[in-house]
């Protein structure tokens, strides 16, 4: 009986994982032409799917001087989109 319970839990986990991957792939397909919208939708979905209260996504941006800067593209906290602007330069953090 314990083995059947364990197998059932593993199967439920596998199904949840596959459904999450399918939905995330759909988000990427639907918003691949707009990086801002893609970032927002991705962070919102991942926070809900993983049960997180907050999340953010930084994108590496190369400046004309060759310096790489991490720029905040999307931020979600407690199921609300946050409009923050943040950049992280090399050596910070």
N, C-alpha and C positions, 0 to 999 in steps of 0.2 A: 504494500500500500504506500509506503514511504517513497519507493522508487517511482510509482505512478504519479505521485504528487510532485516529485522533483521533475519528472519528464514534462508534466503539464506546465509547470512554472517556466521551464526552459523554452517550451514551445510558445507560450504567451510572450515571453521576452523577445524571441526571434521574430514573431509576427509584428510586435510593436516596432522593432528595429527596422524591419523591411518596409512597413507602412511609412515610417518617418523618412527613410531614404527616398521613397517614391514621392512623397509630398515635397521634400526639399529639392529633388530634381525638377519637379514641376515649377517650383518658385524660380529656380535658376533659368529654366527654359523661358518662362513668361517674362522675365525682367532682365535678360542678358544684355539688352541694348542700353539700359540705364543703370549705371553703377550705384547711384544714390538710392534709387528705389530697390535695387537688388539687395543692398546692404541693409536697408530698413526692414524689408520683408524677411530676410534671412535671420536677423537678430531676433525679431519678434517671434518667428516660428521656433527657433532653437530654444528661446527662453520658455515658451509654453511647453514644447515637447519634452524638454529636460527638467521641467519643474523649477527653473531658476527664477529668482526675483528680479535680477538685473543682469544686463549684458551689454557689451559694446564691441564694435568692430573698428579696428584701425587698418588703414591701407598705406602701404609704403609708397611714397611719392618722391621722385627724384627731381630736385631743383635744377635750374639752369647752371648753377655752380657745381653740380655733380654731387651735392650733399643729399643724402637720403633722409627724409622726414616722415614720421608716422603721423597720419592725419586721421582724426576721428571722423568716420563716415556715418555711423549709426549708434544710437544709445537708447536702451529701453530700461526702465525701472518701474517695477510694480505695475506692469501691464500698460504703461503709458510711454509714449514716445517723448524723449527728451531732446531739446534743441540746444545742444552744447557745441562749442567750437574748441578744439584742443589739438595741439600739435606737440609731438615729442621729438626733440632733436637728439642727435648722437651724444651720448654721455649723460643724458638726463635720466632720471628715474632710478 
